[in-house]
Amino acid sequence: MLTSSALIGLREGLEAALVVSILIAFLVKSDQRAAIKWVWGGVAAALLICVGIGTVVAYTIGEMQFEHQEIVGGSLSIAAVGFVTWMIFWMRSTARTLAKELRGKLSDALAIGPVAVAVMALLAVGREGLETMAFFYANVRTAEAGTREPLIGFIVGIVAAVVLGWLIYRGAVTFNLGKFFTYTGVLLVFVAAGILGYGLHDLQEAGVLPGLNTLAFDLSGPMPEDSWYGALLKGLLNYSAQTTVLQAVVWVLYVVVVLTLFLWPRKQTTPAASPSTPVPVKEHS
């Protein structure tokens, strides 16, 4: 749980950090520093909204009966997998043009007024925040009750993302964003597959889906979840020692289909960026 949560925090946090860096760099470059406070205002509002929604969801589910908890929790896990699947494909297709698109939208917002700038920052960061909240909550549900590993891993990932985003903005670090999002995207496919399987298991326990007692395998003996290697697999891939046939089939189908589509070579519509191309946010003066 620690590793997968840290990956979620790093990946989503870096996306949000890059968005904020691009917006601020554009304002500095265009001598619109007075609007920076509105960007931070939008970021703060987005964080408050995400935390508020997350708190309401967690409290509401905690007050439900077991069957209802499993139904809602399983549904949220499946929805989180949908979010992260869309996210990795979206970033794959827009990583090279993200800065240009954000600058264009920010120019339009500046022409409207400061509130529009704040709203733009809120929407840009809020989307990342809601995706992170859903995926993190689904990951927490797969962990053992009472453990703080998901929260610790998430915080570590977010802090690392903020530091890395600041270093990129200052020009201290340059690297190929395309490769970074490709590698982390592959890892997240496996994390998402595990969460998908866990969500299906929740729905099976609630009686919404059949096959709860039809196991594809039971590795409780040779590979228990409380062993160091079982815990490692559980932390990385949400491994379950007792996996139903439905979980196993869907896990394999998801990984094969999504990885194939994600890694399938794309037609180049624009010249490919050099591996040493710096991140396009180093525009501060």
C-alpha positions in Angstrom: 0.0 0.0 0.0 2.9 2.4 0.8 4.4 2.0 -2.7 1.2 2.2 -4.7 -0.1 5.2 -2.7 3.3 7.0 -3.1 3.0 6.3 -6.9 -0.5 7.8 -7.0 0.6 10.8 -5.0 3.7 11.4 -7.1 2.0 11.0 -10.5 -1.1 13.0 -9.7 0.8 15.5 -7.6 3.3 16.2 -10.3 0.6 16.7 -12.9 -1.0 19.4 -10.6 2.4 20.9 -9.8 3.2 21.2 -13.5 -0.2 22.8 -14.2 0.5 25.5 -11.5 4.1 26.0 -12.7 3.0 26.6 -16.3 0.3 29.1 -15.2 2.7 31.0 -13.0 5.5 30.9 -15.5 3.2 32.4 -18.1 2.1 35.2 -15.8 5.7 36.0 -14.9 6.8 36.0 -18.5 3.9 38.2 -19.6 4.4 40.6 -16.7 1.0 39.7 -15.2 2.4 39.0 -11.7 -0.7 40.6 -10.0 -2.8 37.7 -11.3 -0.6 35.1 -9.5 -2.6 35.5 -6.3 -5.7 34.5 -8.2 -4.0 31.3 -9.4 -3.2 30.4 -5.8 -6.7 31.3 -4.8 -8.1 28.9 -7.3 -5.6 26.2 -6.2 -6.6 26.7 -2.6 -10.3 26.5 -3.4 -9.8 23.3 -5.4 -8.0 21.7 -2.5 -10.7 22.6 -0.1 -13.4 21.3 -2.3 -11.6 18.0 -2.8 -10.9 17.5 0.9 -14.5 18.4 1.6 -15.9 16.0 -0.9 -13.6 13.3 0.4 -14.6 13.9 4.0 -18.3 13.7 3.2 -17.9 10.5 1.1 -15.8 8.8 3.9 -18.3 9.8 6.6 -21.3 8.8 4.6 -20.0 5.4 3.7 -18.9 4.8 7.4 -22.5 5.3 8.5 -23.9 2.7 6.1 -24.7 -1.0 6.7 -22.1 -3.5 5.6 -23.9 -4.5 2.3 -24.4 -0.8 1.3 -20.7 -0.1 2.2 -19.6 -2.8 -0.1 -21.8 -1.7 -2.9 -20.7 2.0 -2.7 -17.1 1.1 -2.0 -16.9 -1.3 -4.9 -18.6 1.1 -7.2 -16.2 3.9 -6.2 -13.2 1.5 -6.8 -14.5 0.8 -10.3 -15.1 4.5 -10.9 -11.6 5.3 -9.7 -10.2 2.8 -12.2 -12.1 4.5 -14.9 -10.7 7.9 -13.8 -7.1 6.7 -13.8 -7.4 4.9 -17.1 -8.7 8.0 -18.7 -6.0 10.1 -17.0 -3.1 8.0 -18.3 -4.4 8.1 -21.8 -5.1 11.8 -21.6 -1.7 12.7 -20.4 -0.1 10.4 -23.0 -1.8 12.4 -25.7 -1.4 15.9 -24.3 1.9 15.8 -22.5 3.7 17.7 -25.4 1.0 20.3 -25.9 -0.1 20.8 -22.3 1.8 24.0 -21.8 0.6 25.6 -25.0 -3.1 24.7 -24.2 -2.9 26.1 -20.7 -1.2 29.3 -21.9 -4.0 29.8 -24.4 -6.7 29.3 -21.8 -5.0 31.5 -19.3 -4.7 34.3 -21.9 -8.5 34.1 -22.5 -9.1 34.1 -18.7 -6.9 37.2 -18.2 -9.0 39.0 -20.8 -12.2 38.2 -18.9 -10.9 39.1 -15.4 -9.2 37.9 -12.2 -12.1 35.7 -11.2 -11.8 33.8 -14.5 -8.2 33.2 -13.7 -9.1 31.7 -10.3 -11.8 29.6 -11.8 -9.4 28.2 -14.5 -6.9 27.3 -11.8 -9.6 25.7 -9.7 -10.9 23.6 -12.6 -7.4 22.6 -13.7 -6.2 21.5 -10.3 -9.6 20.4 -9.1 -9.8 17.7 -11.8 -6.5 16.3 -10.7 -7.6 16.5 -7.0 -10.8 14.6 -7.6 -9.1 11.9 -9.6 -6.5 11.6 -6.8 -9.1 11.5 -4.1 -11.1 8.7 -5.8 -8.1 6.6 -6.6 -6.6 7.1 -3.2 -9.8 6.2 -1.4 -10.1 3.0 -3.5 -6.5 2.1 -2.6 -7.2 2.7 1.1 -10.1 0.2 1.0 -7.7 -2.5 -0.2 -5.4 -2.0 2.8 -5.8 -3.7 6.2 -8.0 -1.9 8.6 -6.1 0.6 10.9 -3.0 0.8 8.8 -1.6 4.2 7.9 0.6 3.0 5.1 -1.6 4.4 2.3 -1.7 7.8 3.9 2.0 7.9 4.6 2.8 6.8 1.0 0.4 9.3 -0.4 1.9 12.2 1.6 5.4 11.1 0.6 4.4 11.1 -3.1 2.7 14.5 -2.9 5.7 16.1 -1.1 8.1 14.6 -3.7 5.9 15.9 -6.5 5.8 19.4 -5.1 9.6 19.5 -4.6 10.1 18.1 -8.1 7.6 20.5 -9.6 9.4 23.4 -7.9 12.8 22.2 -9.1 11.5 21.9 -12.7 10.1 25.4 -12.5 13.4 26.8 -11.3 15.3 25.0 -14.0 17.3 22.8 -11.6 15.8 19.6 -13.1 15.0 18.8 -16.7 13.9 15.4 -17.9 11.6 13.8 -20.5 8.1 14.1 -19.3 6.8 11.8 -22.0 8.9 8.9 -20.7 8.0 9.7 -17.1 4.3 9.5 -17.8 4.8 6.4 -19.9 6.7 4.5 -17.2 4.4 5.6 -14.4 1.4 4.9 -16.6 2.4 1.3 -17.0 2.8 0.9 -13.3 -0.6 2.5 -12.6 -2.2 0.1 -15.0 -1.2 -2.8 -12.7 -2.2 -0.8 -9.6 -5.6 0.0 -11.2 -6.1 -3.7 -12.2 -5.7 -4.7 -8.5 -8.2 -2.0 -7.4 -10.6 -3.1 -10.1 -10.4 -6.7 -8.8 -10.9 -5.5 -5.2 -14.0 -3.5 -6.3 -15.5 -6.5 -8.0 -14.9 -8.5 -4.8 -16.8 -5.9 -2.8 -19.7 -6.2 -5.2 -19.5 -10.0 -4.9 -19.6 -9.8 -1.1 -22.6 -7.5 -1.3 -24.4 -10.1 -3.6 -24.5 -7.8 -6.6 -22.2 -10.0 -8.6 -22.0 -13.8 -8.4 -19.1 -16.1 -7.9 -17.8 -15.1 -4.4 -17.1 -18.8 -3.5 -15.7 -19.7 -7.0 -11.9 -19.2 -6.6 -9.4 -19.1 -9.4 -6.7 -19.8 -6.9 -6.0 -19.8 -3.2 -2.4 -19.0 -2.3 -3.0 -18.4 1.4 -0.6 -21.2 2.2 2.4 -20.7 -0.1 2.0 -16.9 -0.4 0.0 -15.4 2.5 -0.7 -11.7 2.4 1.0 -11.2 5.8 4.3 -12.5 4.6 6.9 -10.0 3.4 6.6 -11.1 -0.2 2.8 -11.2 0.0 2.8 -7.8 1.6 5.1 -6.5 -1.2 2.8 -7.8 -3.9 -0.2 -6.4 -2.1 1.4 -3.0 -1.7 2.5 -2.9 -5.4 -0.4 -4.7 -7.2 -3.1 -5.1 -4.6 -2.5 -8.8 -4.5 -5.1 -11.0 -3.0 -4.3 -14.5 -1.8 -7.8 -15.7 -2.4 -8.9 -14.5 -5.9 -12.2 -15.4 -7.5 -12.6 -16.4 -11.1 -14.3 -13.2 -11.9 -11.5 -11.1 -10.4 -8.8 -13.1 -12.2 -10.5 -12.9 -15.6 -11.2 -9.2 -15.3 -7.7 -8.4 -14.0 -6.1 -10.2 -17.0 -8.5 -8.6 -19.5 -7.9 -5.1 -18.1 -4.1 -5.4 -18.1 -3.9 -7.0 -21.6 -6.3 -4.5 -23.3 -5.2 -1.3 -21.5 -1.5 -2.0 -21.7 -1.7 -2.9 -25.4 -3.6 0.3 -26.2 -1.4 2.4 -24.0 1.9 1.1 -25.5 0.7 0.9 -29.0 2.9 3.1 -31.2 1.2 6.4 -32.2 1.4 8.2 -35.5 3.6 11.2 -35.2 1.6 14.3 -36.1 4.3 16.7 -34.8 8.1 16.3 -34.7 9.1 14.1 -31.7 10.7 15.8 -28.8 14.3 15.0 -28.1 14.9 12.8 -25.0 16.8 15.7 -23.5 14.1 18.3 -24.1 13.5 20.2 -20.9 10.1 20.5 -19.3 8.4 23.6 -21.0 7.8 25.5 -17.8 11.2 27.1 -17.3 10.1 30.6 -18.2 10.7 32.5 -15.0 12.9 35.6 -15.1 
